[in-house]
Amino acid sequence: MLKALYLFHAYAPMAAQALACKLQKMARRGWHLTEYRYGHLKFKRGQPIDAAYAVIYLPDANEYDPKRPESQGVYIAMCEESGWELVTVYGSLHVFRSLDPHAIPIETDDRLRLQMIERVTPKPYLRTMIFYMIWPMIFLFPFRYAYLSGSLFESYETFLVLSLPLSLFFYGTTELLWYYLWCALSRKRTAEGLPLFSPLTRLRVFLRKLYALPLALVYLRVICLLPKWSHKFLLLSILFAAPLFCQAIDDLTLAYAKKKNERDIYVEQDYRKYTVYIIQILGIIGLVRMLWPYFKTF
Amino acid sequence: MAREKFQTLTEQMYYILLCLREEHYGADIAELVRQWTDGSVVIGPGTMYGLLDDFQKEGLIRLTKTEGRRRSYRITDKGNAMLEAEYRRLLRLTEDYHKYGFKTEN
């Protein structure tokens, strides 16, 4: 029987509610969150329980500084006195659990919750996303003449190397777009006395998938320019393999879980991150292939 | 901006200030409000923390005691004035309802 399970979870304060729902579902299936580290949620097997979860991003926290601000201690103490236990902390992310599934939520004022998210988000997250947008532009700037002369995509290794910054650029752009869109919609809703904008994951995953479209167009351009059929076949397979590859991973996980009598295992289907990983791996392969002749001379 | 934020008080803000006419620990206020309102107004600990922090920054309440991570607060004169103003505003709304609301219905 599986004893521990690891799932990816990208840093996203605006998807806190979605994560809390997911943790609740997992606990009902006997998977209990033990910690969150470096973009991974770690679950351990236990008895299925109906517990409530709350995911809170607190300001003034820093994953590089082990000394926690005093204000956080007061916040955590107030939650603990209300029956919420702290499960894990990573930087500004705090996960609480209450064994009463109908416990009073930690945040009962959506306007304040939105303020907190807006306060905590710009610090580490937006800076990184802006960096993801700017750095590829600087990196790609020297290649502008090669692009204009049409020689940029003649070598598929070059393209694969360039796909690394491109993937970062589209990732950063969609994350920023999503953040501002979510904030604008949530602000409008709270002004009308409605809860925060809720189709959190679906739209976010859709936006993140959307970034793959320009990449796909670039890939198609490369396919047209490449003279060799083998390259064409390879690139086509890269383009279409990503979602199939992700599906295969999910299917394999499910098959393995079924074999281990874990029929209700939860698999997060976020193809975006797998696509990014594939592009980055291919970029590294391209880089190695480009540098291989130089290595051989030593 | 913060002044504009408290021009009118939400139910949660109103009851917190009302509670703090006597000294209370932050964590005890939520339970008191729940009892007073028969559970119709509930305040989560996170929201409570945020509101107490905002009130303190605005000078509406003051910290009276710290015991470990527990803190107790009490309303200030400025907070009292704001609570009174809110009470008068709500009273005027109620009076107007009785004065004009029934007339138009009839």
Boltz contact constraints between the chains, C-beta under 6 A:
constraints:
  - contact:
      token1: [A, 73]
      token2: [B, 69]
      max_distance: 6.0
  - contact:
      token1: [A, 74]
      token2: [B, 69]
      max_distance: 6.0
  - contact:
      token1: [A, 75]
      token2: [B, 49]
      max_distance: 6.0
  - contact:
      token1: [A, 77]
      token2: [B, 69]
      max_distance: 6.0
  - contact:
      token1: [A, 78]
      token2: [B, 26]
      max_distance: 6.0
  - contact:
      token1: [A, 78]
      token2: [B, 27]
      max_distance: 6.0
  - contact:
      token1: [A, 78]
      token2: [B, 45]
      max_distance: 6.0
  - contact:
      token1: [A, 78]
      token2: [B, 49]
      max_distance: 6.0
  - contact:
      token1: [A, 79]
      token2: [B, 45]
      max_distance: 6.0
  - contact:
      token1: [A, 81]
      token2: [B, 27]
      max_distance: 6.0
  - contact:
      token1: [A, 82]
      token2: [B, 45]
      max_distance: 6.0
  - contact:
      token1: [A, 104]
      token2: [B, 42]
      max_distance: 6.0
  - contact:
      token1: [A, 104]
      token2: [B, 44]
      max_distance: 6.0
  - contact:
      token1: [A, 105]
      token2: [B, 44]
      max_distance: 6.0
  - contact:
      token1: [A, 106]
      token2: [B, 44]
      max_distance: 6.0
  - contact:
      token1: [A, 106]
      token2: [B, 45]
      max_distance: 6.0
  - contact:
      token1: [A, 106]
      token2: [B, 46]
      max_distance: 6.0
  - contact:
      token1: [A, 107]
      token2: [B, 44]
      max_distance: 6.0
  - contact:
      token1: [A, 107]
      token2: [B, 46]
      max_distance: 6.0
  - contact:
      token1: [A, 107]
      token2: [B, 47]
      max_distance: 6.0
  - contact:
      token1: [A, 108]
      token2: [B, 42]
      max_distance: 6.0
  - contact:
      token1: [A, 108]
      token2: [B, 43]
      max_distance: 6.0
  - contact:
      token1: [A, 108]
      token2: [B, 44]
      max_distance: 6.0
  - contact:
      token1: [A, 108]
      token2: [B, 47]
      max_distance: 6.0
  - contact:
      token1: [A, 109]
      token2: [B, 47]
      max_distance: 6.0
  - contact:
      token1: [A, 112]
      token2: [B, 47]
      max_distance: 6.0
  - contact:
      token1: [A, 112]
      token2: [B, 50]
      max_distance: 6.0
